[in-house]
Amino acid sequence: MTNSKNNKRVIVAMSGGVDSSVAALLLKNKGYDVRGIFLDFFGNENSVKEVREISQKIGISLEIVDASKDFKKKVVDYFLEELESGNTPNPCVVCNKEIKFRVLFEKMFELKADYVATGHYARIKRITNYESRIMNFILFEAKDKNKDQSYFLYRLNQKELSKILFPLGNYTKPEVRKMAKKFGLPVYDKKESQDICFISEKGYEKFLKKMLKLRKGKICDLEDNILGTHAGLPFYTIGQRKGIKIGGRGPFYVTRKDFSKNRLIVGEEKDLFSQKMKLKNINWIGKTPKFPAKTLVRTRYRNSLVNAIISKDNNVVFENPQRAIAPGQSAVFYSGKGEVLGGGVIG
């Protein structure tokens, strides 16, 4: 039921998918003055048309923002530069901070809105310390652990969290689809978006060949024995087994990329485990912890949380050795209660 007393204005990122559509719908039904923003990264007229139709169905205004140049510079170029330097990039983390929320906040100020909102599966809790009269904003995992996207949001800060709404945080994906169907949104059964939005599902190899200068080189084991030829180091990531294309006594896994000699170093699965890692560009969402700090850490989006200790010099030591720690990926810290404490980039 619409709450007609609520006159707060909120800027919602509309993507044309079921999540952002239902997020806008929920806010509209709560009585917010909802203004939709579509960030056009690729100049796709069909996507623009689809988002316009959804916005009209919900009954909200929509503004199209051409973000293609910024997206190319800050996300795509970053992705390619990281690959060329031997890292495994995480474009979603960068896009959220440098593109999506940046533009949303710009529009919030321009349109004198009170909040911004997205279809992310995450939760924000507001806790007030009545003695100091200070309000803290805590980022939490979503109710739907299979869809939780808090990992990608660790770079947000207190000021930003105070102005963000995540309407889907307390819903599961099936519940969101059910709401979309009930309201008659045509995207209720739309397929999930792919991991890297600017590369087609089967076009990764073709994309890299087009965008990078790739050099073939030797594949070597840990004893420096030559086992085969690689197609170009950016094609591979730490822990990869599929696609190495060498026979022999395997299976072989990528353990390291030696750019100085243009060599792909492979080993057995036991060679993938590390007891520690070094982080850079760390962001703590709330207070910086007292070091050394015991914490839970996730070293890739779908990895399980593991016990670790982080020191003041940004070194992290795992309770148990961890598999395939990849430089360039984000390591995100959690409390035992689902709170996102912060994170950094694996060096």
ABEGO torsion letter per residue (X at the ends): XBBAABABBBBBBBAGBAAAAAAAAAAAAAGBBBBBBBBBAAGBAAAAAAAAAAAAAAGBBBBBBBAAAAAAAAAAAAAAAAAAAGBBBBAAAAAAAAAAAAAAAAAAAAAGBABBBBABBBBBBBBBBAAAGBBBBBBBBBABAAABAAAAAAABBAAAAAABBBAAAABBAAAAAAAAAAAGBAAAABBBBBABAABBAAAAAAAAAAABBBBBBBBBBAAGBBAEBBAEAAABBBGBABGAGBBEAOBBBBABBBAAAGBBBBBBAAAABBABBBBBGBBBABBBBBOBBBBBBBABAABBBBBBBBBAAGBBBBABBBBGBBBGBBBBBBBAAGBBAEEBBBX
